[in-house]
Amino acid sequence: MLTYVYLAIAVVAEVIGTSALKASDGFTRLGPSLLTAASYAIAFYLLSLTLRVMPTGVAYALWSGFGIVLISLVSYVWSHQSLDGPAIAGLGLIIAGVVVINLFSNSLSH
């Protein structure tokens, strides 16, 4: 169970880092640049802890899938970036893929 906590925090840290990366304006603004670096360091550290238990392919699929969906939602809410029908459908498929991995894959137990 702790593995999923590490993974969830890694995803949130990655989303914070990606959001700060946009705000860093090409690493020309110190605060957002430092937040980007710190967030990515936390994300990769926690992902490395996840990889102690979970296979790399599965962990990365979950990390990137949740990250894509979450950063899309953050961008929609805070930056007012619109999502069209195909984008929403694609995000739904990503969520479906994550659900399938979690409910039906035996790879998580290795």
PDB file as gemmi writes it, atoms N, CA and C in Angstrom:
CRYST1    1.000    1.000    1.000  90.00  90.00  90.00 P 1                      
ATOM      1  N   MET A   1       0.823  -1.205   0.000  1.00  0.00           N  
ATOM      2  CA  MET A   1       0.000   0.000   0.000  1.00  0.00           C  
ATOM      3  C   MET A   1       0.862   1.262   0.000  1.00  0.00           C  
ATOM      4  N   LEU A   2       1.977   1.221   0.732  1.00  0.00           N  
ATOM      5  CA  LEU A   2       2.866   2.378   0.774  1.00  0.00           C  
ATOM      6  C   LEU A   2       3.417   2.696  -0.620  1.00  0.00           C  
ATOM      7  N   THR A   3       3.578   1.674  -1.438  1.00  0.00           N  
ATOM      8  CA  THR A   3       4.045   1.878  -2.808  1.00  0.00           C  
ATOM      9  C   THR A   3       3.114   2.811  -3.571  1.00  0.00           C  
ATOM     10  N   TYR A   4       1.816   2.639  -3.396  1.00  0.00           N  
ATOM     11  CA  TYR A   4       0.848   3.499  -4.082  1.00  0.00           C  
ATOM     12  C   TYR A   4       0.876   4.921  -3.529  1.00  0.00           C  
ATOM     13  N   VAL A   5       1.159   5.066  -2.249  1.00  0.00           N  
ATOM     14  CA  VAL A   5       1.291   6.405  -1.672  1.00  0.00           C  
ATOM     15  C   VAL A   5       2.494   7.108  -2.292  1.00  0.00           C  
ATOM     16  N   TYR A   6       3.633   6.396  -2.368  1.00  0.00           N  
ATOM     17  CA  TYR A   6       4.815   6.967  -3.017  1.00  0.00           C  
ATOM     18  C   TYR A   6       4.511   7.372  -4.453  1.00  0.00           C  
ATOM     19  N   LEU A   7       3.824   6.490  -5.156  1.00  0.00           N  
ATOM     20  CA  LEU A   7       3.505   6.766  -6.558  1.00  0.00           C  
ATOM     21  C   LEU A   7       2.574   7.966  -6.681  1.00  0.00           C  
ATOM     22  N   ALA A   8       1.577   8.054  -5.837  1.00  0.00           N  
ATOM     23  CA  ALA A   8       0.632   9.184  -5.880  1.00  0.00           C  
ATOM     24  C   ALA A   8       1.339  10.504  -5.598  1.00  0.00           C  
ATOM     25  N   ILE A   9       2.208  10.512  -4.603  1.00  0.00           N  
ATOM     26  CA  ILE A   9       2.941  11.743  -4.287  1.00  0.00           C  
ATOM     27  C   ILE A   9       3.900  12.089  -5.420  1.00  0.00           C  
ATOM     28  N   ALA A  10       4.498  11.067  -6.041  1.00  0.00           N  
ATOM     29  CA  ALA A  10       5.386  11.302  -7.184  1.00  0.00           C  
ATOM     30  C   ALA A  10       4.630  11.959  -8.324  1.00  0.00           C  
ATOM     31  N   VAL A  11       3.418  11.495  -8.579  1.00  0.00           N  
ATOM     32  CA  VAL A  11       2.602  12.081  -9.644  1.00  0.00           C  
ATOM     33  C   VAL A  11       2.282  13.537  -9.327  1.00  0.00           C  
ATOM     34  N   VAL A  12       1.864  13.813  -8.109  1.00  0.00           N  
ATOM     35  CA  VAL A  12       1.526  15.184  -7.722  1.00  0.00           C  
ATOM     36  C   VAL A  12       2.765  16.083  -7.820  1.00  0.00           C  
ATOM     37  N   ALA A  13       3.914  15.584  -7.373  1.00  0.00           N  
ATOM     38  CA  ALA A  13       5.147  16.368  -7.461  1.00  0.00           C  
ATOM     39  C   ALA A  13       5.512  16.655  -8.915  1.00  0.00           C  
ATOM     40  N   GLU A  14       5.324  15.664  -9.784  1.00  0.00           N  
ATOM     41  CA  GLU A  14       5.622  15.856 -11.206  1.00  0.00           C  
ATOM     42  C   GLU A  14       4.690  16.898 -11.815  1.00  0.00           C  
ATOM     43  N   VAL A  15       3.436  16.879 -11.440  1.00  0.00           N  
ATOM     44  CA  VAL A  15       2.470  17.858 -11.961  1.00  0.00           C  
ATOM     45  C   VAL A  15       2.812  19.261 -11.450  1.00  0.00           C  
ATOM     46  N   ILE A  16       3.199  19.359 -10.191  1.00  0.00           N  
ATOM     47  CA  ILE A  16       3.633  20.660  -9.654  1.00  0.00           C  
ATOM     48  C   ILE A  16       4.865  21.143 -10.415  1.00  0.00           C  
ATOM     49  N   GLY A  17       5.817  20.236 -10.646  1.00  0.00           N  
ATOM     50  CA  GLY A  17       7.023  20.602 -11.380  1.00  0.00           C  
ATOM     51  C   GLY A  17       6.734  21.044 -12.802  1.00  0.00           C  
ATOM     52  N   THR A  18       5.830  20.349 -13.463  1.00  0.00           N  
ATOM     53  CA  THR A  18       5.473  20.716 -14.838  1.00  0.00           C  
ATOM     54  C   THR A  18       4.756  22.056 -14.875  1.00  0.00           C  
ATOM     55  N   SER A  19       3.888  22.298 -13.918  1.00  0.00           N  
ATOM     56  CA  SER A  19       3.201  23.588 -13.846  1.00  0.00           C  
ATOM     57  C   SER A  19       4.192  24.711 -13.571  1.00  0.00           C  
ATOM     58  N   ALA A  20       5.125  24.463 -12.669  1.00  0.00           N  
ATOM     59  CA  ALA A  20       6.144  25.471 -12.363  1.00  0.00           C  
ATOM     60  C   ALA A  20       7.089  25.672 -13.545  1.00  0.00           C  
ATOM     61  N   LEU A  21       7.322  24.612 -14.322  1.00  0.00           N  
ATOM     62  CA  LEU A  21       8.185  24.725 -15.486  1.00  0.00           C  
ATOM     63  C   LEU A  21       7.628  25.757 -16.470  1.00  0.00           C  
ATOM     64  N   LYS A  22       6.321  25.719 -16.674  1.00  0.00           N  
ATOM     65  CA  LYS A  22       5.706  26.712 -17.554  1.00  0.00           C  
ATOM     66  C   LYS A  22       5.888  28.112 -16.967  1.00  0.00           C  
ATOM     67  N   ALA A  23       5.702  28.225 -15.660  1.00  0.00           N  
ATOM     68  CA  ALA A  23       5.825  29.529 -14.997  1.00  0.00           C  
ATOM     69  C   ALA A  23       7.279  30.016 -14.932  1.00  0.00           C  
ATOM     70  N   SER A  24       8.246  29.101 -15.087  1.00  0.00           N  
ATOM     71  CA  SER A  24       9.661  29.492 -14.998  1.00  0.00           C  
ATOM     72  C   SER A  24      10.111  30.311 -16.205  1.00  0.00           C  
ATOM     73  N   ASP A  25       9.295  30.288 -17.267  1.00  0.00           N  
ATOM     74  CA  ASP A  25       9.596  31.055 -18.485  1.00  0.00           C  
ATOM     75  C   ASP A  25      10.994  30.729 -19.001  1.00  0.00           C  
ATOM     76  N   GLY A  26      11.210  29.428 -19.253  1.00  0.00           N  
ATOM     77  CA  GLY A  26      12.504  28.996 -19.777  1.00  0.00           C  
ATOM     78  C   GLY A  26      13.622  29.103 -18.753  1.00  0.00           C  
ATOM     79  N   PHE A  27      13.302  28.872 -17.496  1.00  0.00           N  
ATOM     80  CA  PHE A  27      14.237  28.964 -16.374  1.00  0.00           C  
ATOM     81  C   PHE A  27      14.821  30.368 -16.212  1.00  0.00           C  
ATOM     82  N   THR A  28      14.037  31.385 -16.566  1.00  0.00           N  
ATOM     83  CA  THR A  28      14.483  32.764 -16.380  1.00  0.00           C  
ATOM     84  C   THR A  28      13.922  33.379 -15.101  1.00  0.00           C  
ATOM     85  N   ARG A  29      12.998  32.695 -14.452  1.00  0.00           N  
ATOM     86  CA  ARG A  29      12.425  33.175 -13.189  1.00  0.00           C  
ATOM     87  C   ARG A  29      12.854  32.215 -12.085  1.00  0.00           C  
ATOM     88  N   LEU A  30      13.527  32.741 -11.068  1.00  0.00           N  
ATOM     89  CA  LEU A  30      14.180  31.922 -10.043  1.00  0.00           C  
ATOM     90  C   LEU A  30      13.205  31.061  -9.248  1.00  0.00           C  
ATOM     91  N   GLY A  31      12.140  31.649  -8.711  1.00  0.00           N  
ATOM     92  CA  GLY A  31      11.204  30.902  -7.863  1.00  0.00           C  
ATOM     93  C   GLY A  31      10.608  29.686  -8.562  1.00  0.00           C  
ATOM     94  N   PRO A  32       9.964  29.890  -9.703  1.00  0.00           N  
ATOM     95  CA  PRO A  32       9.407  28.736 -10.408  1.00  0.00           C  
ATOM     96  C   PRO A  32      10.473  27.732 -10.866  1.00  0.00           C  
ATOM     97  N   SER A  33      11.663  28.228 -11.195  1.00  0.00           N  
ATOM     98  CA  SER A  33      12.746  27.330 -11.608  1.00  0.00           C  
ATOM     99  C   SER A  33      13.170  26.427 -10.454  1.00  0.00           C  
ATOM    100  N   LEU A  34      13.302  26.985  -9.264  1.00  0.00           N  
ATOM    101  CA  LEU A  34      13.661  26.194  -8.086  1.00  0.00           C  
ATOM    102  C   LEU A  34      12.549  25.200  -7.729  1.00  0.00           C  
ATOM    103  N   LEU A  35      11.309  25.651  -7.853  1.00  0.00           N  
ATOM    104  CA  LEU A  35      10.179  24.757  -7.578  1.00  0.00           C  
ATOM    105  C   LEU A  35      10.157  23.606  -8.577  1.00  0.00           C  
ATOM    106  N   THR A  36      10.452  23.892  -9.828  1.00  0.00           N  
ATOM    107  CA  THR A  36      10.516  22.840 -10.847  1.00  0.00           C  
ATOM    108  C   THR A  36      11.560  21.795 -10.472  1.00  0.00           C  
ATOM    109  N   ALA A  37      12.763  22.246 -10.171  1.00  0.00           N  
ATOM    110  CA  ALA A  37      13.856  21.321  -9.847  1.00  0.00           C  
ATOM    111  C   ALA A  37      13.535  20.499  -8.602  1.00  0.00           C  
ATOM    112  N   ALA A  38      13.027  21.140  -7.572  1.00  0.00           N  
ATOM    113  CA  ALA A  38      12.704  20.429  -6.332  1.00  0.00           C  
ATOM    114  C   ALA A  38      11.570  19.427  -6.549  1.00  0.00           C  
ATOM    115  N   SER A  39      10.559  19.829  -7.296  1.00  0.00           N  
ATOM    116  CA  SER A  39       9.416  18.951  -7.539  1.00  0.00           C  
ATOM    117  C   SER A  39       9.818  17.720  -8.333  1.00  0.00           C  
ATOM    118  N   TYR A  40      10.633  17.918  -9.370  1.00  0.00           N  
ATOM    119  CA  TYR A  40      11.088  16.777 -10.158  1.00  0.00           C  
ATOM    120  C   TYR A  40      12.007  15.870  -9.344  1.00  0.00           C  
ATOM    121  N   ALA A  41      12.840  16.441  -8.493  1.00  0.00           N  
ATOM    122  CA  ALA A  41      13.703  15.621  -7.638  1.00  0.00           C  
ATOM    123  C   ALA A  41      12.854  14.741  -6.719  1.00  0.00           C  
ATOM    124  N   ILE A  42      11.830  15.320  -6.118  1.00  0.00           N  
ATOM    125  CA  ILE A  42      10.924  14.555  -5.260  1.00  0.00           C  
ATOM    126  C   ILE A  42      10.201  13.483  -6.069  1.00  0.00           C  
ATOM    127  N   ALA A  43       9.704  13.855  -7.235  1.00  0.00           N  
ATOM    128  CA  ALA A  43       8.963  12.915  -8.079  1.00  0.00           C  
ATOM    129  C   ALA A  43       9.827  11.709  -8.451  1.00  0.00           C  
ATOM    130  N   PHE A  44      11.049  11.958  -8.892  1.00  0.00           N  
ATOM    131  CA  PHE A  44      11.905  10.849  -9.311  1.00  0.00           C  
ATOM    132  C   PHE A  44      12.382  10.017  -8.128  1.00  0.00           C  
ATOM    133  N   TYR A  45      12.628  10.657  -6.989  1.00  0.00           N  
ATOM    134  CA  TYR A  45      13.003   9.890  -5.805  1.00  0.00           C  
ATOM    135  C   TYR A  45      11.876   8.941  -5.406  1.00  0.00           C  
ATOM    136  N   LEU A  46      10.658   9.459  -5.334  1.00  0.00           N  
ATOM    137  CA  LEU A  46       9.527   8.615  -4.937  1.00  0.00           C  
ATOM    138  C   LEU A  46       9.213   7.566  -5.991  1.00  0.00           C  
ATOM    139  N   LEU A  47       9.402   7.899  -7.260  1.00  0.00           N  
ATOM    140  CA  LEU A  47       9.233   6.888  -8.302  1.00  0.00           C  
ATOM    141  C   LEU A  47      10.269   5.778  -8.125  1.00  0.00           C  
ATOM    142  N   SER A  48      11.486   6.136  -7.736  1.00  0.00           N  
ATOM    143  CA  SER A  48      12.516   5.114  -7.521  1.00  0.00           C  
ATOM    144  C   SER A  48      12.141   4.185  -6.373  1.00  0.00           C  
ATOM    145  N   LEU A  49      11.482   4.716  -5.347  1.00  0.00           N  
ATOM    146  CA  LEU A  49      11.013   3.869  -4.247  1.00  0.00           C  
ATOM    147  C   LEU A  49       9.904   2.936  -4.721  1.00  0.00           C  
ATOM    148  N   THR A  50       9.062   3.441  -5.596  1.00  0.00           N  
ATOM    149  CA  THR A  50       7.996   2.621  -6.169  1.00  0.00           C  
ATOM    150  C   THR A  50       8.578   1.459  -6.968  1.00  0.00           C  
ATOM    151  N   LEU A  51       9.680   1.725  -7.664  1.00  0.00           N  
ATOM    152  CA  LEU A  51      10.292   0.699  -8.514  1.00  0.00           C  
ATOM    153  C   LEU A  51      10.941  -0.430  -7.717  1.00  0.00           C  
ATOM    154  N   ARG A  52      11.097  -0.256  -6.426  1.00  0.00           N  
ATOM    155  CA  ARG A  52      11.591  -1.352  -5.586  1.00  0.00           C  
ATOM    156  C   ARG A  52      10.600  -2.505  -5.555  1.00  0.00           C  
ATOM    157  N   VAL A  53       9.325  -2.182  -5.703  1.00  0.00           N  
ATOM    158  CA  VAL A  53       8.254  -3.168  -5.550  1.00  0.00           C  
ATOM    159  C   VAL A  53       7.542  -3.445  -6.873  1.00  0.00           C  
ATOM    160  N   MET A  54       7.317  -2.421  -7.650  1.00  0.00           N  
ATOM    161  CA  MET A  54       6.489  -2.515  -8.848  1.00  0.00           C  
ATOM    162  C   MET A  54       7.370  -2.597 -10.093  1.00  0.00           C  
ATOM    163  N   PRO A  55       6.993  -3.406 -11.071  1.00  0.00           N  
ATOM    164  CA  PRO A  55       7.761  -3.464 -12.314  1.00  0.00           C  
ATOM    165  C   PRO A  55       7.833  -2.091 -12.996  1.00  0.00           C  
ATOM    166  N   THR A  56       8.962  -1.823 -13.619  1.00  0.00           N  
ATOM    167  CA  THR A  56       9.206  -0.517 -14.219  1.00  0.00           C  
ATOM    168  C   THR A  56       8.126  -0.116 -15.218  1.00  0.00           C  
ATOM    169  N   GLY A  57       7.768  -1.009 -16.120  1.00  0.00           N  
ATOM    170  CA  GLY A  57       6.778  -0.688 -17.142  1.00  0.00           C  
ATOM    171  C   GLY A  57       5.427  -0.323 -16.561  1.00  0.00           C  
ATOM    172  N   VAL A  58       5.011  -1.065 -15.564  1.00  0.00           N  
ATOM    173  CA  VAL A  58       3.716  -0.807 -14.928  1.00  0.00           C  
ATOM    174  C   VAL A  58       3.769   0.497 -14.143  1.00  0.00           C  
ATOM    175  N   ALA A  59       4.830   0.693 -13.362  1.00  0.00           N  
ATOM    176  CA  ALA A  59       4.954   1.922 -12.569  1.00  0.00           C  
ATOM    177  C   ALA A  59       4.978   3.147 -13.471  1.00  0.00           C  
ATOM    178  N   TYR A  60       5.734   3.064 -14.555  1.00  0.00           N  
ATOM    179  CA  TYR A  60       5.820   4.205 -15.457  1.00  0.00           C  
ATOM    180  C   TYR A  60       4.493   4.458 -16.164  1.00  0.00           C  
ATOM    181  N   ALA A  61       3.803   3.389 -16.534  1.00  0.00           N  
ATOM    182  CA  ALA A  61       2.488   3.560 -17.171  1.00  0.00           C  
ATOM    183  C   ALA A  61       1.513   4.258 -16.226  1.00  0.00           C  
ATOM    184  N   LEU A  62       1.507   3.849 -14.973  1.00  0.00           N  
ATOM    185  CA  LEU A  62       0.614   4.478 -14.002  1.00  0.00           C  
ATOM    186  C   LEU A  62       1.037   5.918 -13.741  1.00  0.00           C  
ATOM    187  N   TRP A  63       2.336   6.143 -13.544  1.00  0.00           N  
ATOM    188  CA  TRP A  63       2.854   7.477 -13.252  1.00  0.00           C  
ATOM    189  C   TRP A  63       2.552   8.429 -14.398  1.00  0.00           C  
ATOM    190  N   SER A  64       2.864   8.023 -15.606  1.00  0.00           N  
ATOM    191  CA  SER A  64       2.632   8.921 -16.737  1.00  0.00           C  
ATOM    192  C   SER A  64       1.149   9.085 -17.039  1.00  0.00           C  
ATOM    193  N   GLY A  65       0.373   8.001 -16.902  1.00  0.00           N  
ATOM    194  CA  GLY A  65      -1.064   8.092 -17.162  1.00  0.00           C  
ATOM    195  C   GLY A  65      -1.763   9.044 -16.207  1.00  0.00           C  
ATOM    196  N   PHE A  66      -1.527   8.845 -14.924  1.00  0.00           N  
ATOM    197  CA  PHE A  66      -2.129   9.754 -13.940  1.00  0.00           C  
ATOM    198  C   PHE A  66      -1.604  11.175 -14.130  1.00  0.00           C  
ATOM    199  N   GLY A  67      -0.306  11.302 -14.443  1.00  0.00           N  
ATOM    200  CA  GLY A  67       0.281  12.626 -14.636  1.00  0.00           C  
ATOM    201  C   GLY A  67      -0.340  13.370 -15.797  1.00  0.00           C  
ATOM    202  N   ILE A  68      -0.551  12.662 -16.900  1.00  0.00           N  
ATOM    203  CA  ILE A  68      -1.158  13.296 -18.083  1.00  0.00           C  
ATOM    204  C   ILE A  68      -2.561  13.802 -17.766  1.00  0.00           C  
ATOM    205  N   VAL A  69      -3.339  12.963 -17.121  1.00  0.00           N  
ATOM    206  CA  VAL A  69      -4.709  13.357 -16.783  1.00  0.00           C  
ATOM    207  C   VAL A  69      -4.711  14.525 -15.804  1.00  0.00           C  
ATOM    208  N   LEU A  70      -3.880  14.445 -14.780  1.00  0.00           N  
ATOM    209  CA  LEU A  70      -3.871  15.498 -13.757  1.00  0.00           C  
ATOM    210  C   LEU A  70      -3.353  16.820 -14.320  1.00  0.00           C  
ATOM    211  N   ILE A  71      -2.280  16.791 -15.117  1.00  0.00           N  
ATOM    212  CA  ILE A  71      -1.769  18.051 -15.668  1.00  0.00           C  
ATOM    213  C   ILE A  71      -2.763  18.650 -16.656  1.00  0.00           C  
ATOM    214  N   SER A  72      -3.510  17.810 -17.350  1.00  0.00           N  
ATOM    215  CA  SER A  72      -4.546  18.325 -18.255  1.00  0.00           C  
ATOM    216  C   SER A  72      -5.636  19.039 -17.464  1.00  0.00           C  
ATOM    217  N   LEU A  73      -6.031  18.458 -16.340  1.00  0.00           N  
ATOM    218  CA  LEU A  73      -7.050  19.091 -15.499  1.00  0.00           C  
ATOM    219  C   LEU A  73      -6.536  20.387 -14.874  1.00  0.00           C  
ATOM    220  N   VAL A  74      -5.294  20.368 -14.396  1.00  0.00           N  
ATOM    221  CA  VAL A  74      -4.693  21.573 -13.809  1.00  0.00           C  
ATOM    222  C   VAL A  74      -4.616  22.674 -14.860  1.00  0.00           C  
ATOM    223  N   SER A  75      -4.176  22.326 -16.057  1.00  0.00           N  
ATOM    224  CA  SER A  75      -4.080  23.313 -17.135  1.00  0.00           C  
ATOM    225  C   SER A  75      -5.443  23.872 -17.513  1.00  0.00           C  
ATOM    226  N   TYR A  76      -6.449  23.020 -17.476  1.00  0.00           N  
ATOM    227  CA  TYR A  76      -7.814  23.454 -17.789  1.00  0.00           C  
ATOM    228  C   TYR A  76      -8.310  24.448 -16.729  1.00  0.00           C  
ATOM    229  N   VAL A  77      -8.087  24.115 -15.461  1.00  0.00           N  
ATOM    230  CA  VAL A  77      -8.606  24.947 -14.366  1.00  0.00           C  
ATOM    231  C   VAL A  77      -7.815  26.243 -14.221  1.00  0.00           C  
ATOM    232  N   TRP A  78      -6.490  26.157 -14.166  1.00  0.00           N  
ATOM    233  CA  TRP A  78      -5.690  27.344 -13.862  1.00  0.00           C  
ATOM    234  C   TRP A  78      -5.288  28.154 -15.077  1.00  0.00           C  
ATOM    235  N   SER A  79      -5.068  27.508 -16.190  1.00  0.00           N  
ATOM    236  CA  SER A  79      -4.616  28.238 -17.378  1.00  0.00           C  
ATOM    237  C   SER A  79      -5.714  28.407 -18.412  1.00  0.00           C  
ATOM    238  N   HIS A  80      -6.887  27.871 -18.110  1.00  0.00           N  
ATOM    239  CA  HIS A  80      -8.041  27.965 -19.003  1.00  0.00           C  
ATOM    240  C   HIS A  80      -7.734  27.404 -20.399  1.00  0.00           C  
ATOM    241  N   GLN A  81      -6.902  26.355 -20.428  1.00  0.00           N  
ATOM    242  CA  GLN A  81      -6.618  25.681 -21.688  1.00  0.00           C  
ATOM    243  C   GLN A  81      -7.755  24.708 -21.959  1.00  0.00           C  
ATOM    244  N   SER A  82      -8.353  24.844 -23.129  1.00  0.00           N  
ATOM    245  CA  SER A  82      -9.539  24.043 -23.420  1.00  0.00           C  
ATOM    246  C   SER A  82      -9.164  22.626 -23.854  1.00  0.00           C  
ATOM    247  N   LEU A  83     -10.078  21.723 -23.607  1.00  0.00           N  
ATOM    248  CA  LEU A  83      -9.952  20.331 -24.038  1.00  0.00           C  
ATOM    249  C   LEU A  83     -11.122  20.040 -24.971  1.00  0.00           C  
ATOM    250  N   ASP A  84     -10.810  19.610 -26.200  1.00  0.00           N  
ATOM    251  CA  ASP A  84     -11.882  19.274 -27.132  1.00  0.00           C  
ATOM    252  C   ASP A  84     -12.309  17.818 -26.936  1.00  0.00           C  
ATOM    253  N   GLY A  85     -13.287  17.402 -27.699  1.00  0.00           N  
ATOM    254  CA  GLY A  85     -13.831  16.052 -27.580  1.00  0.00           C  
ATOM    255  C   GLY A  85     -12.798  14.948 -27.703  1.00  0.00           C  
ATOM    256  N   PRO A  86     -11.951  14.994 -28.746  1.00  0.00           N  
ATOM    257  CA  PRO A  86     -10.928  13.948 -28.862  1.00  0.00           C  
ATOM    258  C   PRO A  86      -9.944  13.927 -27.678  1.00  0.00           C  
ATOM    259  N   ALA A  87      -9.603  15.099 -27.155  1.00  0.00           N  
ATOM    260  CA  ALA A  87      -8.703  15.149 -25.995  1.00  0.00           C  
ATOM    261  C   ALA A  87      -9.363  14.509 -24.782  1.00  0.00           C  
ATOM    262  N   ILE A  88     -10.626  14.818 -24.563  1.00  0.00           N  
ATOM    263  CA  ILE A  88     -11.352  14.234 -23.433  1.00  0.00           C  
ATOM    264  C   ILE A  88     -11.499  12.726 -23.611  1.00  0.00           C  
ATOM    265  N   ALA A  89     -11.781  12.296 -24.839  1.00  0.00           N  
ATOM    266  CA  ALA A  89     -11.887  10.855 -25.107  1.00  0.00           C  
ATOM    267  C   ALA A  89     -10.550  10.159 -24.846  1.00  0.00           C  
ATOM    268  N   GLY A  90      -9.460  10.775 -25.280  1.00  0.00           N  
ATOM    269  CA  GLY A  90      -8.135  10.211 -25.053  1.00  0.00           C  
ATOM    270  C   GLY A  90      -7.802  10.105 -23.578  1.00  0.00           C  
ATOM    271  N   LEU A  91      -8.144  11.139 -22.825  1.00  0.00           N  
ATOM    272  CA  LEU A  91      -7.923  11.098 -21.380  1.00  0.00           C  
ATOM    273  C   LEU A  91      -8.762   9.995 -20.740  1.00  0.00           C  
ATOM    274  N   GLY A  92      -9.978   9.819 -21.232  1.00  0.00           N  
ATOM    275  CA  GLY A  92     -10.815   8.724 -20.733  1.00  0.00           C  
ATOM    276  C   GLY A  92     -10.197   7.370 -20.997  1.00  0.00           C  
ATOM    277  N   LEU A  93      -9.583   7.212 -22.174  1.00  0.00           N  
ATOM    278  CA  LEU A  93      -8.911   5.952 -22.493  1.00  0.00           C  
ATOM    279  C   LEU A  93      -7.693   5.725 -21.595  1.00  0.00           C  
ATOM    280  N   ILE A  94      -6.980   6.785 -21.279  1.00  0.00           N  
ATOM    281  CA  ILE A  94      -5.847   6.659 -20.361  1.00  0.00           C  
ATOM    282  C   ILE A  94      -6.330   6.192 -18.997  1.00  0.00           C  
ATOM    283  N   ILE A  95      -7.404   6.811 -18.507  1.00  0.00           N  
ATOM    284  CA  ILE A  95      -7.974   6.402 -17.215  1.00  0.00           C  
ATOM    285  C   ILE A  95      -8.422   4.950 -17.279  1.00  0.00           C  
ATOM    286  N   ALA A  96      -9.056   4.562 -18.375  1.00  0.00           N  
ATOM    287  CA  ALA A  96      -9.492   3.170 -18.531  1.00  0.00           C  
ATOM    288  C   ALA A  96      -8.295   2.223 -18.497  1.00  0.00           C  
ATOM    289  N   GLY A  97      -7.208   2.605 -19.140  1.00  0.00           N  
ATOM    290  CA  GLY A  97      -6.008   1.780 -19.130  1.00  0.00           C  
ATOM    291  C   GLY A  97      -5.427   1.613 -17.743  1.00  0.00           C  
ATOM    292  N   VAL A  98      -5.410   2.676 -16.977  1.00  0.00           N  
ATOM    293  CA  VAL A  98      -4.917   2.611 -15.595  1.00  0.00           C  
ATOM    294  C   VAL A  98      -5.815   1.700 -14.758  1.00  0.00           C  
ATOM    295  N   VAL A  99      -7.106   1.801 -14.953  1.00  0.00           N  
ATOM    296  CA  VAL A  99      -8.046   0.944 -14.223  1.00  0.00           C  
ATOM    297  C   VAL A  99      -7.822  -0.525 -14.591  1.00  0.00           C  
ATOM    298  N   VAL A 100      -7.658  -0.812 -15.862  1.00  0.00           N  
ATOM    299  CA  VAL A 100      -7.425  -2.195 -16.304  1.00  0.00           C  
ATOM    300  C   VAL A 100      -6.152  -2.748 -15.678  1.00  0.00           C  
ATOM    301  N   ILE A 101      -5.083  -1.960 -15.694  1.00  0.00           N  
ATOM    302  CA  ILE A 101      -3.829  -2.414 -15.085  1.00  0.00           C  
ATOM    303  C   ILE A 101      -4.039  -2.733 -13.611  1.00  0.00           C  
ATOM    304  N   ASN A 102      -4.705  -1.845 -12.895  1.00  0.00           N  
ATOM    305  CA  ASN A 102      -4.874  -2.023 -11.450  1.00  0.00           C  
ATOM    306  C   ASN A 102      -5.824  -3.175 -11.094  1.00  0.00           C  
ATOM    307  N   LEU A 103      -6.857  -3.374 -11.894  1.00  0.00           N  
ATOM    308  CA  LEU A 103      -7.842  -4.401 -11.558  1.00  0.00           C  
ATOM    309  C   LEU A 103      -7.510  -5.782 -12.088  1.00  0.00           C  
ATOM    310  N   PHE A 104      -6.855  -5.854 -13.235  1.00  0.00           N  
ATOM    311  CA  PHE A 104      -6.720  -7.144 -13.892  1.00  0.00           C  
ATOM    312  C   PHE A 104      -5.304  -7.642 -14.111  1.00  0.00           C  
ATOM    313  N   SER A 105      -4.297  -6.792 -13.940  1.00  0.00           N  
ATOM    314  CA  SER A 105      -2.932  -7.229 -14.216  1.00  0.00           C  
ATOM    315  C   SER A 105      -2.316  -7.938 -13.018  1.00  0.00           C  
ATOM    316  N   ASN A 106      -1.659  -9.048 -13.285  1.00  0.00           N  
ATOM    317  CA  ASN A 106      -0.899  -9.751 -12.254  1.00  0.00           C  
ATOM    318  C   ASN A 106       0.503  -9.170 -12.126  1.00  0.00           C  
ATOM    319  N   SER A 107       0.866  -8.245 -12.992  1.00  0.00           N  
ATOM    320  CA  SER A 107       2.200  -7.649 -12.971  1.00  0.00           C  
ATOM    321  C   SER A 107       2.462  -6.832 -11.718  1.00  0.00           C  
ATOM    322  N   LEU A 108       1.416  -6.333 -11.089  1.00  0.00           N  
ATOM    323  CA  LEU A 108       1.591  -5.488  -9.901  1.00  0.00           C  
ATOM    324  C   LEU A 108       2.105  -6.282  -8.710  1.00  0.00           C  
ATOM    325  N   SER A 109       1.894  -7.569  -8.697  1.00  0.00           N  
ATOM    326  CA  SER A 109       2.266  -8.363  -7.530  1.00  0.00           C  
ATOM    327  C   SER A 109       3.695  -8.890  -7.608  1.00  0.00           C  
ATOM    328  N   HIS A 110       4.411  -8.621  -8.679  1.00  0.00           N  
ATOM    329  CA  HIS A 110       5.782  -9.149  -8.819  1.00  0.00           C  
ATOM    330  C   HIS A 110       6.810  -8.179  -8.319  1.00  0.00           C  
TER     331      HIS A 110                                                      
END                                                                             
